[in-house]
Amino acid sequence: MTGKRINTRLRDNKVSCLADEINNISEVLGVRDRENELRIFNVWKECVGETISKFATPSGIKNNKLLVSVENPVWRFELSNRKEEIIKKLNSELQGIKSKTIIKEIVFV
C-alpha cells in the first residue's frame, strides 16, 4: 500500500456519490496512475500513425519510461530521431486525464 489514507472525517454524516468514492479509493491505492499508463497502449497508433504502429509497438512501461519493441534497426533509428516528438504527442493525448507527465523517456528495443 502507498501509505496514503482516506480522510474519513470529510465523509462523516455526508451523502456522497459512489463514483466519487471509487475514484477516491482508486487514487489512494495508485490504481488511477496505472490506468493512465495502460491507456498509452490504446493511443499509441493515434500518436505515431498507422505505418509506424505496424513496425513498433509498446511493450511495457516502468517509472515513466516506455519500452517500445521495434522490428528492425532502420525503424529504431528513425524513431530515435523522433523520440521527443512522440513523447510530446503521447503526453498531450493523455493530458485530459491529469496534468502530470506520464512519459518522460522512450527506449526502443
JOSUL-V35687 format. One record per backbone hydrogen bond with DSSP energy under -0.5 kcal/mol. NH is the residue of the N-H (numbers start at 1). CO is the residue of the C=O. Records with the same first field share a line. If there is no record, write none. Layout:
NH->CO, CO
This chain:
8->6
11->8
12->8
14->11
21->17
22->18
23->19
24->20
25->21
26->22
27->23
28->24
29->25
30->26, 27
31->26
32->26
34->30
35->31
36->32
37->33
38->34
39->35
40->36, 37
41->38
42->39
43->39
44->40
47->43
48->44
49->45
53->49
54->50, 51
55->51, 52
56->52
57->69
59->67
60->67
62->65
65->62
66->64, 105
67->60, 65
68->66, 107
69->57
71->55
76->72
77->73
78->74
79->75
80->76
81->77
82->78
83->80
86->82
87->83
88->84
89->85
90->86
91->87
92->88
93->89
94->90
95->91, 92
97->94
98->94
104->64, 102
105->64
107->66
108->106
109->68, 107
